[in-house]
Amino acid sequence: MRDEQVQNAMFLAAFLLLIGLPPLIAGVVMLVRRFGALWRGALVEAEIVRWEMRRLPAAVKRAPTSLGERRASTAIPHFRHVDAEGRPHLAVLDRQLHRGEWQRYPVGARMPVRIDPARPHIAFAADAASMWVFPGLLVFAGLLATLLGLGVFYGS
């Protein structure tokens, strides 16, 4: 009976580590990139040159809590900006914007974004929530599952 319990505990530990490590690694990479953009980068007013539209799957649109067809799309803005040496660059925002957000900024409008000179092709939204909340949640959830997995592994 004891061997079966140890085997089940090892399976649970492996499962928790398998679940926890990918979001932990992804969140840490996202945070490192954002810290780099914060420390090395600059806040610029970049011009939106085009929108890349994304559609939600039909099942999501038909869901009872869905906001319907009119709110069912997201978009990724593409920006034009100039670096400190005067070279022009095209950048893509690192996340999708929902309709309420992207309707405020038509093509040709200027939007505040943070640009890392090491990665001038990626733009980060200027607000703190966009920069830190999602990567922080990934790190938290991944760390929690990883620590639980390690606790089960070493505790059994």
N, C-alpha and C positions, 0 to 999 in steps of 0.2 A: 504493500500500500504506500509506503514512504517513497519508493522509486517512482510510482505513478504521480504522486504529488510533486516531486522534484521535476519530473518531465513536463508536467502541466505548467509549473512555474517558469521553466526555461522557455517553453513555447510562448507564454504570456510576455516574458521579458523580451524575447526576439520580436514579437509582434509590436510591442510598444516602441522598441527601438526603430523598427522598420517604419512605423507611423511617425515617430518624432523627429528622426534625423533629417529627412528631406525639407520639411518646413523650417527647421532650425537653420540649416545651411542656407536655404534660399533667403530667409529673413536676414541673416548676418550679411550675406552678399549685398542685399538691397540696402541695408543700413550703412555698410562700408561705402557704397557708391554715393549715397546721399550725404554722408559726412564729407566725402571728397568734394562733392559739389558745393557743400556749405563752406568748407575751409578754403579751397582753391578757386571756387567759382565766383561768378558775379550774378547779381540780379539784373536782368535786362528786360526791356520792353521789346519782345520779338513780334514780328508781323506774321499773322496767319496767312499762309499761301494756299492751303487747301485743307479739306476735311476728308478723312477716310471713314466712311459710314460703316457701321456694323449693325446687323439685325439680330434680334433675339430669336431663338427657335420658336416654332409655332406652339409647342406644348407650353412654353412659358407665357406666351400671349394669351392662351386659353385658360390659364390657371385662375382659380377663383380670386386670388389676391392680386392678379395682374392689373396694371393700370390701363390696359387696352392697347390697341394698335397705335394710337397717337403718341404714346410715351414709350414705345417698344424699341427704340433704337438708341444706340450709343455711337460716339464718334471719337476719333483720334485726330487731333490737330497736327498739322505739319507747319513748321515755323521757318522763317528766314531771319537770321541775325548776323551781326558783324562782330568778330572777336576783337581783342585789344590791339592787334596788329593791322586791323582794317580788312581782314579777309572775310568774305561772305561764307556762311554755312547754312545748310538746311538741317533742321532738327525735328525729331518726333517726340511728342509728349510721352512720358513713361507709363501713362495710364489712360483709360478710356473716360470720356466725359458723358454724362447723361444729358438728355435733351434740355432740361432746364439750365444746365451749365453752358452747353455749346450754343444755344440760341442767343446768348448775350454777346457772342463774339463772331460776327460774320467774317467772311474772307476779306482780308485787307485790314482788319482791326488789329490793334496791338494788345498783347496780353503779357503780364509780368510772369516771367519764368526764370528759373535758376539754371545756369549753364556751367558745366565743369569743363575747363579748357582741355583736360585730358580726354574728354569724350564730348566734343562739340556737337555731335549728331544726336545726343539725347538731351531733352529738356525736362526739368522737374518743375512741377507746380510750385508756386511760391509760398502757398499757405502751409502752416505747420502740420495741419491734419493730413494733408496729402503726402507730406514728406515722411512723417514718422508713425502714423497710426497703423497702417496695414503692415509694414515691415515689423513694427513692434509687436503686433498681435501674432505674426508668424513666429517670431523668436520666442515669445511667451508660450504659445501652444506647443511648439516643437521642444522647447526646453522642459516643459512640464511632462510631456509624454516620455522624453528621453530619461529624465530623472526618475520617473516612475518605473521605467523599464530597468534602469540600473539598480534601483532599490529592490525590485523583485529578483533580479539576477543575483545580487550580492546577499540578499536576505534569505534566499532559499538554501 
